[in-house]
Amino acid sequence: MNRCSNCKYEYRYEDMFTASWKLKTPAPAPCPKCGIMHYISSHRMMKIYMSAIVINLLIMLCVNLFHIHSLVLLTLYILSLILFVIYIPILNKVTEFPESFNKARLHSINEQERQ
């Protein structure tokens, strides 16, 4: 799973679950042990959401091709939603900086402040 870059604390499932459902972007994920602020990777979240869309499209395609009953469709959608909610914290990645920041640019800003 994910580890804190400062104290090497391994994030638990509960820590990632609460950080995954925050409405802020970038989603903060503070380390419970040392308090250093980390962020949920926005690139990884985009991949997770795109895969959920593809899975839903595949479910709709299968229903249309095989003329499956609407109750089966509803059951498949509910199961995919439950799996989506369970697996989002497992698939997420924690980064030290928000991904909107460019690390090289951040280092150059820090160097300019020192001078």
C-alpha positions as CSV (number, residue, x, y, z in Angstrom):
1,M,0.0,0.0,0.0
2,N,1.0,3.6,0.4
3,R,3.7,4.8,2.8
4,C,4.5,8.2,4.3
5,S,7.6,9.7,2.8
6,N,8.7,11.1,6.2
7,C,8.1,8.4,8.8
8,K,7.4,5.4,6.5
9,Y,4.0,4.8,8.1
10,E,1.9,2.5,6.0
11,Y,-1.5,3.9,5.3
12,R,-4.4,1.7,6.5
13,Y,-7.5,1.0,4.5
14,E,-9.5,3.3,6.7
15,D,-7.1,6.2,6.2
16,M,-7.3,5.9,2.5
17,F,-11.0,5.5,2.5
18,T,-11.6,8.8,4.4
19,A,-9.1,10.6,2.1
20,S,-10.6,9.2,-1.0
21,W,-14.1,10.6,-0.4
22,K,-13.0,14.2,0.4
23,L,-14.5,16.8,-1.9
24,K,-11.4,19.0,-2.1
25,T,-9.0,18.8,-5.0
26,P,-6.3,17.9,-4.5
27,A,-7.6,15.6,-1.8
28,P,-5.5,15.9,1.3
29,A,-4.4,12.7,3.1
30,P,-2.4,13.6,6.2
31,C,-0.2,11.0,7.8
32,P,-1.9,9.9,11.1
33,K,1.5,9.3,12.7
34,C,3.6,12.4,11.9
35,G,1.0,14.8,10.5
36,I,2.8,15.4,7.2
37,M,0.3,16.4,4.5
38,H,0.2,14.0,1.5
39,Y,-2.3,14.1,-1.4
40,I,-4.3,11.6,-3.4
41,S,-2.9,11.3,-6.9
42,S,-5.3,13.0,-9.3
43,H,-3.9,11.0,-12.3
44,R,-4.7,7.7,-10.5
45,M,-8.2,8.9,-9.6
46,M,-8.8,9.8,-13.3
47,K,-7.8,6.3,-14.3
48,I,-10.1,4.8,-11.6
49,Y,-13.1,6.8,-12.8
50,M,-12.4,6.1,-16.4
51,S,-12.2,2.3,-15.7
52,A,-15.6,2.6,-13.9
53,I,-17.1,4.3,-17.0
54,V,-15.7,1.5,-19.2
55,I,-17.1,-1.2,-16.9
56,N,-20.5,0.5,-17.0
57,L,-20.4,0.7,-20.8
58,L,-19.5,-3.0,-21.0
59,I,-22.4,-3.9,-18.8
60,M,-24.8,-1.8,-21.0
61,L,-23.3,-3.5,-24.1
62,C,-23.8,-7.0,-22.7
63,V,-27.4,-6.2,-21.7
64,N,-28.1,-4.9,-25.2
65,L,-26.4,-7.7,-27.0
66,F,-27.9,-10.6,-25.0
67,H,-31.2,-9.0,-24.1
68,I,-30.8,-9.4,-20.4
69,H,-33.7,-8.6,-18.1
70,S,-33.7,-5.1,-16.4
71,L,-33.4,-6.7,-12.9
72,V,-30.2,-8.3,-13.9
73,L,-29.0,-4.9,-15.2
74,L,-29.9,-3.3,-11.9
75,T,-28.1,-6.1,-10.0
76,L,-25.0,-5.7,-12.1
77,Y,-24.9,-1.9,-11.6
78,I,-25.4,-2.3,-7.8
79,L,-22.6,-4.9,-7.6
80,S,-20.3,-2.7,-9.7
81,L,-21.0,0.3,-7.5
82,I,-20.3,-1.7,-4.3
83,L,-17.0,-3.0,-5.8
84,F,-16.1,0.5,-6.9
85,V,-16.6,1.9,-3.4
86,I,-14.6,-1.0,-1.8
87,Y,-11.7,-0.8,-4.2
88,I,-11.1,2.9,-4.6
89,P,-9.0,3.2,-1.4
90,I,-7.0,0.2,-2.5
91,L,-6.2,1.5,-5.9
92,N,-5.4,5.1,-4.9
93,K,-1.9,6.4,-4.6
94,V,-0.6,9.0,-2.2
95,T,1.9,11.6,-3.4
96,E,4.0,14.0,-1.5
97,F,3.0,17.1,-3.5
98,P,-0.3,17.8,-5.3
99,E,0.1,16.8,-8.9
100,S,-0.8,20.2,-10.2
101,F,2.6,21.3,-8.9
102,N,5.6,20.6,-11.0
103,K,8.4,19.3,-8.7
104,A,11.2,21.0,-10.8
105,R,9.3,24.3,-10.7
106,L,8.8,23.9,-6.9
107,H,12.5,23.3,-6.4
108,S,13.4,26.4,-8.5
109,I,11.0,28.5,-6.5
110,N,12.6,27.3,-3.3
111,E,16.1,28.1,-4.6
112,Q,15.0,31.6,-5.6
113,E,13.6,32.2,-2.1
114,R,16.9,31.1,-0.6
115,Q,18.9,33.7,-2.7
